[in-house]
Amino acid sequence: MLRVRVQLLLGILFLASLSVSFGIVHREHQESQEESDSRGENNPFYFSSDRRFHTLFTNQYGHLRILHRFDQRSKQIQNLENYRVVEFKSKPNTLLLPHHADADFLLVVLNGRAILTLVNPDSRDSYILEQGHAQKIPAGTTFFLVNPDDNENLRIIKLAIPVNNPHRFQDFFLSSTEAQQSYLRGFSKNILEASFDSDFKEINRVLFGEERQQQQGEESREEGVIVELKREQIQELMKHAKSSSRKELSSQDEPFNLRNSKPIYSNKFGRWYEMTPEKNPQLKDLDVFISSVDMKEGALLLPHYNSKAIVIMVINEGEAKIELVGLSDQQQQKQQEESLEVQRYRAELSEDDVFVIPAAYPVAINATSNLNFFAFGINAENNQRNFLAGGKDNVMSEIPTEVLEVSFPASGKKVEKLIKKQSESHFVDAQPEQQQREEGHKGRKGSLSSILGSLY
Ligand SMILES: *[C@@H]1O[C@H](CO)[C@@H](O)[C@H](O)[C@H]1NC(C)=O
């Protein structure tokens, strides 16, 4: 281990001297020292599913988990301080008990089916949600969620935007369970008796069941905030629920299916579905866009950057390698004096992982298996996706020849030719023939590439 470290140190010194002689510094933000680093786990934009979630509640019927704070992971995404990501999973025929929270939620179904019921002071709205359906739950709205399916698990991801506190919010449950006392229980006996015009013993027996518990012991307690439902109960709830699966743009407050609209990018390598604030009032309200992206194994999402949106990606299915490019933060820059450092952040992503793409940071994604990911774009209104390669939406190809001429070492014509070479747009082959041929000739490349290869 020590020897490895020393070699690494030597390697880094060697690289540092190289970078000085080339006049640029190019660093890779990775933990090449440790095993974990090869997956990019020290990368501040990467939140692995098994290490970066905090479990809020779990029992045999499901769980609720919250992702660690974005702003604590990296100085480069401080503006995500007021955004949290919550994952909810539940087994077939279960109910997440009625509650409300001091946060706005944007809920998206990743897998399975749900009946979502929003309860208002004088009405309630029940919706059947399927994969790709999204719905805003305004802060303070009492709601409950049923997994009505007999076989399939339900998986939901929620973007939470807290109201009272920059990064914290709480779930207020109406009923008392092992996990949490009913918030009604917080009121004094006098207030409860006067409010319900009933005797406290009666209120206690009906709403809190505390006496019963004392008599029968632990067993009579509810198991927690996710409980089992009977078939008949589900059928009854189903009767009153509206199906919105066919609608693309439903009325103002109703759920919408982002995968019913036409993909914004589509070819044989991939498809990108997106709903933006410009097209949907719920999203306009939150200033968020949502995307669902399918990529074939072996496809590459071309390098691009978002003009102003910070993107929170959630891997739904499959695996991918991601490369994000940023400039190192100021502290490091001071140490390096004048040279501005280009830094590459890599990670290998798999199911349930989360990755943050800051605004203006270029990114590329290599699908190493068939891939589906979902994304929330924060600060979304009028966001523009600027591609850096490919036939369409390519900002490079809009720069005039005269300017290319003086910006790059080769002649303007040659630069233009290179920019125009890639004829596909948005999604391309991640292993074109060109690259395959080169791989065969690896031995001919200089010693630098083999040193770099052994380091990373
Ligand atoms: C994508 O990943 C595959 C598998 O690791 C690799 O063979 C290929 O060269 C990568 N392509 C790009 C463009 O990085």
Ligand as a Chemical Component Dictionary entry (heavy atoms), coordinates in Angstrom:
data_LIG
# 
_chem_comp.id                   LIG 
_chem_comp.type                 NON-POLYMER 
_chem_comp.pdbx_formal_charge   0 
_chem_comp.three_letter_code    LIG 
# 
loop_
_chem_comp_atom.comp_id 
_chem_comp_atom.atom_id 
_chem_comp_atom.alt_atom_id 
_chem_comp_atom.type_symbol 
_chem_comp_atom.charge 
_chem_comp_atom.model_Cartn_x 
_chem_comp_atom.model_Cartn_y 
_chem_comp_atom.model_Cartn_z 
_chem_comp_atom.pdbx_ordinal 
LIG C1 C1 C 0 -17.779 4.157 -23.422 1  
LIG O1 O1 O 0 -17.561 3.074 -22.545 2  
LIG C2 C2 C 0 -17.144 1.897 -23.210 3  
LIG C3 C3 C 0 -17.126 0.785 -22.178 4  
LIG O2 O2 O 0 -16.303 1.105 -21.093 5  
LIG C4 C4 C 0 -15.796 2.134 -23.861 6  
LIG O3 O3 O 0 -15.375 0.973 -24.538 7  
LIG C5 C5 C 0 -15.926 3.290 -24.841 8  
LIG O4 O4 O 0 -14.662 3.590 -25.402 9  
LIG C6 C6 C 0 -16.482 4.515 -24.132 10 
LIG N1 N1 N 0 -16.692 5.556 -25.107 11 
LIG C7 C7 C 0 -16.390 6.820 -24.880 12 
LIG C8 C8 C 0 -16.672 7.764 -25.984 13 
LIG O5 O5 O 0 -15.918 7.195 -23.827 14 
# 
loop_
_chem_comp_bond.comp_id 
_chem_comp_bond.atom_id_1 
_chem_comp_bond.atom_id_2 
_chem_comp_bond.value_order 
_chem_comp_bond.pdbx_ordinal 
LIG C1 O1 SING 1  
LIG C1 C6 SING 2  
LIG O1 C2 SING 3  
LIG C2 C3 SING 4  
LIG C2 C4 SING 5  
LIG C3 O2 SING 6  
LIG C4 O3 SING 7  
LIG C4 C5 SING 8  
LIG C5 O4 SING 9  
LIG C5 C6 SING 10 
LIG C6 N1 SING 11 
LIG N1 C7 SING 12 
LIG C7 C8 SING 13 
LIG C7 O5 DOUB 14 
# 
